[in-house]
Amino acid sequence: MAGKKKSHDFSALISELEGLVTEIEDESRSLDDALRTFESGITLVRHAQKLLEEMEQKVQTLTAAGQAADTAALDDKDIE
């Protein structure tokens, strides 16, 4: 279930980023407020990138493990 939690975290990050974009687009906000919101957004983007990198690494690991298992199964068939 840890994968679902990270996926949920990623979805929550995206939702939060969308909210920040809406805040930044609000022309009634001061430039200082918009800049602080932008800085918060950059922090969230970096966190989202880290989560994506971790997910990508897991996919690569699982894919490599699956390929190794397929190769081993084929090798076993060749022996018989």
N, C-alpha and C positions, 0 to 999 in steps of 0.2 A: 503493500500500500504506500510505501515511501514515494514511488513514482507518481502516484496520484496527488500526493501532497505537493510535490514540486510542480506538477502541472497546474494544480490549483493556485499555488503561489505565483506562477507565471501569469496565469489568467488574471489574478488579482492585481499584479503589477501593471499589466496592460490596461486594465480598467482604471487604475489610479493615474496612469500616464494620460489616458484620454481625458480624465477630469482636469488634470493640470493644463493640458492644451486648451481646454475650454476656458479655464481661468485666465490663461495668458492672452487669449483672444478677446477677452473682455476689455474693451477700450476705456472703460471707466476706472480701471485700476491704475495706480501710479506705476511709473517705470520701475521704481525700487521694488514694489510688490511683484511685478512681473519678473524681475530679475531673480528675486528670491524663489519664486515658483519655478523658474527655469533651472536654477541650481538644484532644486529638489528633483526635478525631472531628470537631470543628468545623473544624479545618484541612482535613481530608479532604473534608468537605462543601463547603467553599468552593472547593476545587480541582475537585471534581466539577461544581459549578455553572458554573465557568469553562469546563470541557470541554463541557458541555451548551450553553452560550451560543455557543461556537465552532462546534459541530455545527449548531446552529439557524441561525447566520449562513450557513454553507455550504449548507444546504438552501434557504434563501431565495435565495441567489445562484444556485444551480443551477436553482431553479424559475423565477426571473426570466429567466435566460438561455434556458431552454427555452421560456418564453412568448414571448420576443422572437424566437426562431428560428421558432416556429409562426406568429407574426404576419408575419414577413418572408416565409415560404413562402406564406402566403395572399396577401400583397401581390404577390408574383411571379406567382401564378396569375391575379390580377386584371389584370395588365399584359398577359398573353398573350391 
